[in-house]
Amino acid sequence: MEILIKASQFILSLSLLIVLHELGHFIPAKLFKTRVEKFYLFFDYKFSIFKKKIGETVYGIGWIPLGGYVKISGMIDESMDTEQMALPPQPWEFRSKPAWQRLIIMLGGVFVNFVLGIFIYIMLMWAYGEKYLPNENVKDGVWVENKLAENLGLQTGDKILTVDGQKVKKFNGLSLEFINGNKYEIERNGQVLEQEIPEDFISQLMDRGKDAGAFLYPRYPFTIGGIQKDSLNASSDLKKRDIIVAINGTPINYYDEAKAVLSKYKNQDITATVKRGNETKEVVLKVSNSGNLGVVFSTIPFNDLEKLGYYDLADIEYSFTEAIPAGLKKSWKTLTDYMKQLKKIFNPSTGAYKGLGGFISIGSIFPSEWSAQSFWEITAFLSIMLGFMNLLPIPALDGGHVVFTLWEMITGRKPGDKFLEYAQVVGFILLIALLLFANGNDVYRWIQSLGN
């Protein structure tokens, strides 16, 4: 059922983005009296799931869910209709239109992607506002409990100040800042230190596996998630969701502080001060010879941490007019973050290519339960991502056609049809190779997960 919910959201989001993108080509083509032969969601190699001709255009749904297209007369595209191109140009064809009209037609899809992403972010800001943990409110620093964070030179209690000289605003976005960054500043024991982020940080992050969780956490209270069956304290009065706030009178503000305290009482009984709901009580517990209580630690959602007084969250509401600049700012950050990640993907030494994913990876980012907010946030991100990807100067993409058209407008010389055909083939091969690599990564990670 979980897979079905994720897949349904993915298909719905993808279909919406494809249809609107192709509509961005379709509308200016029609405005400039250019014939559109086909308007398709997904590809229809050999046959279609559905098709209907209205006027001069066949509207349909293909069976290969790798995108969609509009077939514009007199244009060298993925259809590779060389027979039509061999005939004399007709006034309704794309190739007969002025360069500026062809440029607008080609940029229409990308324009819609960016406008859609911005619009969704504006509406999300208006409807839901923003709620996050400000980095400056993590006053006692981060919790370091894995090798990756240790290898970065971080220690529990460090306060992250900046990444690449920019102040970190949201603790929730710290992982992304490190992925895109090159150096960071911390405050440790009143000293400000600058550290380098290893070039292969993304590779190390990917090697941990998708279920490893974040590499940095705020410091959490010592919350009981459960008691092990063979634990010395299996029959104690300790209960799930209890929070240990002191051990033999020594205050325990955070879980990471308990280890050092418990190590002093190996093979002894201790009195733990426990917070349970609104009451506080004393519970006698046994410490094992390895210095632990035989309990399972549990993290707490940020909302609950705020209620307990550990952290103050920022909860910002926007009027419609305030949501516009907030949505624009969010869109710009989404775009620039994606550009930074793409730059690292093309640098083999970063290992970022390991994170490149196909349809499985994209589908997996949708939540396993329906959430309108999450769905639209992901759709906005994908819309901006698709807009940027389509601008890349690869012949089979809109960006490739734009480059050739700009060349014509600047030099006054139009590339020949044969050159455009060959360029389209090369671009198509590059895209297929990228598609195979990305989805191959998905399959490889899936096989790895079966072995774990």
Disulfide bonds with the S-S distance in Angstrom:
none
